[in-house]
Amino acid sequence: MYWYTLTPLDVLMLRDAKPFSPGERAWASSSFLPNGHTIAGALRGLLGEKANLTIRGPLLCHNLTLYLPRPINYVGTHRLTPSTWLDEHHPCRQMQWDRRNPVPLVLADRPDSAPDSAPVDYRKYLRFDVVQELLKHNPLTEEQIRCQPGERSQPWHVETRSHNTLEPGTRQVKSEDGYFVEKAIRLEDGWSIAIGVDQKLLTPTTLQLGGEGHRVLLERCSELDQQWQDLQARSQANFSKGSQSLAYLITLGVFERKDNGQAMCRSWPWEWRLEHTANLNQKSGNLVSVATDKAVPISCRVRDKKDGSSIPAPQVFAAPPGSVYYLEHPEALFQDKSEAPVHVRRWRQLGYSELLWISDED
């Protein structure tokens, strides 16, 4: 896997999947980081052909160092734990819940002191060496995640840009499709998007990423190769232990299946069965609990088989990066298996559902 950086030469316009029409909805939102379909489309535009690429990422890069999303299963520096994993004398072990859902997550220990009244900003992306320690079962510390004075929680900000179209021969904005506002993403100086690709690309060069023709500088960054290999090696070692584990999602996770012809998405893989069942007829699995946030809508475009025109693809909903899954035993994704259909394995080929494994034992 060869790693590259994408450094924006201007703002980026990466529209989310919410329906947008200037005549009905005046605001067009942007999302960040770009999804795998957007990156694959940009690279194929550079290559000038429909190349069968395998992508890893996107992640962030600063000072030749990878940055990964902060795990969602932390409240400050305190990690959440499934109630069934607590000591048998812990009061939360008596908690009741709807067994059709994952086990509730709670704080195993109360904080030593009352929380500060002033709001605290925590970094939303963690440096490579911090993630390494996390994979070694070392908890996050205040120094590692707390923003320093003047530091943003995320290395970009959103800018709003209005668009006006005037009626011909007048100074009046058109009543229909005449005014709308777009949100653009501006990455801070020194930061880049990091991606891994399974083939060498001719660099340095520029390519278009997202809408409005905005471009990024594509550069080879061999320093990231070893960092990625180290993360993968530690993750695989944790997976091989076969003990209680946490699966740490570092890219958008798309878990889709067909149900009576209807595409269904949820926050965790459909093949991972819950350990605790609602009735005796159900088969139990390894999944204990889930720490996640609101789903991210994704909509891309596909080629119409009839005339080759570009048409919107069905919308899917992805689990956000940073989601964490608690399992009694690690379990591989069906998307990674050779027997999975091509359209299922394509999600992983485009960089979605990338997991790092954390053993819950020292």
C-alpha positions in Angstrom: 0.0 0.0 0.0 1.5 3.3 -1.1 0.4 6.4 0.9 -0.2 9.9 -0.5 -1.2 13.3 0.8 -3.9 15.4 -0.7 -3.2 19.1 0.2 -6.1 21.5 -0.8 -5.0 24.4 -2.9 -8.3 26.2 -2.0 -11.4 25.4 -0.1 -13.1 22.1 -0.8 -16.8 21.7 -1.7 -17.8 18.2 -0.6 -21.6 18.1 -0.6 -23.3 15.7 1.8 -26.2 13.5 0.7 -29.1 15.6 1.8 -31.4 16.5 -1.0 -30.7 20.0 -2.3 -32.6 22.3 -4.7 -31.9 26.1 -4.7 -35.6 26.8 -5.2 -36.7 24.8 -2.2 -33.7 24.5 0.2 -31.4 27.5 0.2 -28.5 25.8 2.0 -26.2 23.2 0.5 -24.1 21.6 3.2 -20.6 20.1 3.0 -19.2 17.1 4.8 -15.6 16.2 5.6 -13.5 14.1 5.2 -14.3 13.1 1.6 -15.8 9.6 1.3 -14.3 6.7 -0.7 -16.4 7.2 -3.8 -15.3 10.8 -4.1 -11.6 9.9 -3.7 -11.9 7.0 -6.2 -13.6 9.3 -8.7 -10.8 11.9 -8.4 -8.1 9.3 -8.9 -9.8 7.8 -11.9 -10.1 11.2 -13.4 -6.3 11.6 -12.9 -5.6 8.2 -14.5 -8.1 8.8 -17.3 -9.5 5.3 -17.1 -11.8 3.2 -14.9 -9.0 1.7 -12.8 -9.8 -1.0 -10.3 -8.2 0.7 -7.3 -8.0 -0.4 -3.7 -8.0 2.5 -1.2 -7.3 2.9 2.5 -8.4 6.0 4.4 -9.0 8.8 4.2 -7.3 9.9 7.3 -5.5 13.1 8.2 -1.8 14.0 8.1 0.3 16.7 9.8 4.1 16.9 9.9 4.4 13.6 8.1 2.3 11.9 10.8 -1.0 10.1 10.5 -4.0 11.3 12.6 -7.0 9.1 13.3 -10.5 9.9 14.7 -10.8 9.9 18.4 -12.8 6.8 19.7 -16.4 7.7 20.6 -16.3 5.3 23.7 -14.6 7.9 25.9 -16.1 10.5 28.2 -13.1 12.7 28.6 -10.3 10.3 29.7 -12.8 7.7 31.1 -13.6 4.7 28.9 -17.1 3.4 28.7 -17.6 -0.3 29.6 -20.6 -2.7 28.9 -22.5 -3.3 32.1 -22.0 -7.1 31.7 -18.2 -6.7 31.6 -18.2 -5.0 35.1 -17.2 -6.7 38.3 -20.0 -8.8 39.7 -20.3 -6.5 42.7 -20.6 -3.4 40.6 -24.2 -1.9 41.0 -24.6 -1.5 37.3 -24.4 -5.3 36.8 -28.1 -5.4 37.9 -29.1 -3.1 35.0 -32.0 -4.3 32.8 -32.3 -3.4 29.1 -34.1 -4.3 26.0 -32.2 -7.4 24.8 -33.0 -6.7 21.2 -30.4 -3.9 21.6 -26.7 -4.0 22.6 -25.7 -3.9 26.3 -25.7 -0.3 27.8 -22.4 1.4 28.3 -21.5 2.9 31.6 -18.5 4.4 33.4 -16.8 1.6 35.4 -15.4 4.0 38.0 -16.6 7.4 39.1 -14.2 10.3 38.4 -12.1 11.3 41.3 -13.2 14.9 41.2 -16.3 16.8 40.0 -16.2 17.9 36.3 -15.0 21.4 35.6 -17.7 23.9 35.2 -15.9 25.4 32.2 -16.4 23.5 28.9 -13.3 21.5 27.8 -12.4 21.0 24.2 -11.0 17.6 23.2 -9.1 16.8 20.0 -11.3 14.9 17.5 -8.2 13.4 15.8 -5.3 11.6 17.6 -1.7 11.4 16.5 -0.3 8.0 15.3 1.7 7.4 18.5 -1.3 8.0 20.7 -3.3 5.5 18.7 -0.5 3.0 19.0 -0.7 3.3 22.8 -4.5 2.8 22.5 -4.0 -0.4 20.6 -1.7 -1.6 23.4 -4.6 -1.3 25.8 -3.3 1.9 27.4 -6.1 4.4 28.2 -6.1 7.9 26.8 -4.7 10.6 29.0 -5.7 14.3 29.5 -2.5 15.5 27.9 -3.1 13.4 24.8 -6.6 14.5 24.0 -7.1 18.0 25.5 -6.8 20.9 23.2 -4.1 23.5 24.0 -5.0 27.2 24.3 -5.8 28.4 20.8 -6.0 24.9 19.3 -9.1 23.8 17.4 -10.7 20.5 18.2 -10.6 19.7 14.5 -8.1 21.1 11.9 -10.6 22.7 9.6 -13.4 25.2 9.6 -16.5 25.9 7.6 -17.0 28.9 5.4 -20.3 30.0 3.9 -20.5 31.3 0.3 -23.6 32.8 -1.2 -24.6 32.5 -4.9 -26.8 35.0 -6.7 -28.3 34.9 -10.1 -29.9 38.2 -11.4 -32.9 38.5 -13.7 -31.6 39.7 -17.1 -31.6 43.4 -17.4 -32.4 44.0 -13.7 -30.6 44.1 -10.4 -33.1 41.7 -8.8 -32.2 38.2 -7.8 -34.2 35.5 -9.7 -37.2 34.3 -7.8 -36.5 30.7 -8.6 -33.0 29.1 -8.4 -31.6 32.6 -7.9 -30.1 32.4 -4.5 -28.5 29.7 -2.4 -25.7 29.3 0.1 -23.0 26.6 0.1 -20.7 25.6 3.0 -17.1 25.1 2.0 -14.3 23.4 4.0 -11.0 25.1 4.6 -8.2 22.9 6.0 -5.7 24.5 8.3 -2.1 25.2 7.1 0.2 22.2 7.4 -2.7 19.6 7.3 -3.5 17.2 4.5 -5.8 14.3 3.7 -3.9 11.0 3.7 -4.9 8.0 1.6 -3.4 4.6 0.8 -3.6 3.2 -2.8 -2.5 -0.2 -4.0 -0.5 1.2 -6.9 2.1 3.8 -7.6 0.8 7.1 -8.9 2.8 9.7 -10.9 3.4 12.5 -8.3 3.5 15.4 -7.6 0.5 16.4 -9.5 -2.9 18.1 -9.0 -6.3 16.6 -9.3 -9.9 17.8 -8.9 -11.6 16.7 -5.6 -15.2 17.4 -4.9 -17.3 20.1 -6.7 -16.7 23.5 -8.3 -13.4 22.4 -9.8 -11.4 22.9 -6.6 -8.1 21.1 -6.8 -5.6 19.4 -4.4 -1.9 18.6 -4.6 -1.2 14.9 -4.7 2.2 13.9 -3.2 3.8 10.7 -2.3 4.5 10.4 1.5 6.5 7.2 2.1 6.8 8.1 5.9 3.1 7.1 6.3 3.8 3.6 4.8 5.6 2.4 7.9 3.1 4.0 10.3 0.2 2.2 8.6 2.1 -1.1 8.7 2.8 -0.7 12.4 -0.9 0.0 13.1 -2.0 -3.0 11.1 0.6 -5.3 12.7 -0.6 -4.4 16.2 -4.2 -4.7 15.2 -3.7 -8.1 13.7 -1.8 -9.3 16.8 -4.7 -8.2 19.0 -7.2 -9.9 16.7 -5.2 -13.2 16.9 -5.4 -13.3 20.7 -9.1 -14.3 20.4 -10.0 -12.7 23.7 -12.5 -9.9 24.6 -11.8 -7.2 22.1 -12.8 -3.7 20.9 -13.2 -3.0 17.1 -12.2 0.6 16.5 -13.7 2.0 13.3 -11.4 4.6 11.7 -13.3 5.3 8.4 -17.0 5.5 7.5 -18.6 2.1 8.1 -21.2 1.0 5.6 -23.1 -2.1 6.8 -25.9 -2.8 4.3 -28.1 -5.8 3.4 -31.2 -6.5 1.4 -34.4 -7.2 3.3 -37.3 -8.2 0.9 -35.7 -6.1 -1.8 -35.2 -3.1 0.5 -31.7 -2.0 1.3 -31.2 -1.7 5.1 -28.3 0.0 6.9 -27.3 -0.1 10.6 -24.5 1.0 12.8 -22.8 -2.5 13.1 -22.2 -5.4 10.7 -25.3 -7.5 10.1 -23.3 -10.7 10.5 -22.3 -9.8 14.1 -25.0 -11.3 16.3 -25.7 -9.9 19.7 -24.3 -12.0 22.6 -27.5 -11.5 24.7 -30.7 -12.7 23.0 -34.3 -11.7 23.5 -35.6 -15.3 23.5 -34.3 -18.8 23.6 -34.9 -19.4 19.9 -32.3 -16.9 18.9 -28.7 -17.8 18.2 -26.2 -15.7 20.3 -23.1 -14.1 18.9 -20.1 -12.2 19.9 -21.3 -8.5 19.8 -21.8 -7.1 23.3 -22.2 -3.4 22.9 -21.8 -0.4 20.5 -20.5 3.1 21.0 -21.5 5.3 18.0 -23.0 8.6 16.9 -25.6 9.7 14.4 -25.3 8.0 10.9 -23.7 9.8 8.0 -25.7 9.8 4.8 -23.8 8.9 1.6 -25.0 9.3 -1.9 -22.8 8.7 -5.0 -23.5 8.4 -8.7 -23.6 5.3 -11.0 -23.7 4.8 -14.8 -27.1 3.9 -16.3 -26.7 0.6 -18.0 -29.1 1.7 -20.8 -27.5 4.9 -22.1 -24.4 5.3 -19.9 -25.6 8.5 -18.3 -24.7 9.4 -14.7 -27.6 8.9 -12.3 -27.9 9.2 -8.5 -27.2 5.9 -6.7 -29.4 4.8 -3.7 -28.5 6.6 -0.5 -26.9 4.6 2.3 -26.2 5.5 5.9 -22.7 5.0 7.4 -21.5 4.6 11.0 -19.3 7.6 11.8 -15.5 7.1 12.2 -14.5 6.6 15.8 -17.4 4.2 16.5 -16.3 1.3 18.8 -17.7 -2.3 19.0 -17.3 -4.5 22.0 -17.0 -8.2 21.2 -16.5 -11.3 23.3 -14.2 -12.7 20.6 -13.0 -10.8 17.5 -14.9 -11.6 14.3 -13.9 -10.7 10.7 -16.1 -8.7 8.5 -18.1 -10.5 5.8 -17.0 -7.7 3.4 -13.4 -9.0 3.7 -14.2 -12.6 2.9 -13.5 -14.0 -0.6 -17.0 -15.6 -0.8 -18.7 -12.2 -0.4 -20.3 -10.9 -3.6 -18.4 -8.3 -5.6 -20.7 -5.5 -4.7 -20.2 -6.2 -1.0 -16.4 -6.4 -1.1 -16.4 -3.1 -3.1 -17.2 -1.2 0.1 -13.9 -2.3 1.6 -12.1 -1.8 -1.7 -13.1 1.9 -1.5 -11.8 2.3 2.1 -15.0 2.0 4.0 -15.4 0.0 7.3 -11.7 0.0 8.2 -11.3 -1.6 11.7 -8.4 -1.6 14.2 -8.6 -4.2 16.9 -7.9 -3.5 20.6 -7.5 -6.4 23.0 -9.3 -5.8 26.3 -6.7 -7.9 28.1 -3.1 -6.8 28.9 
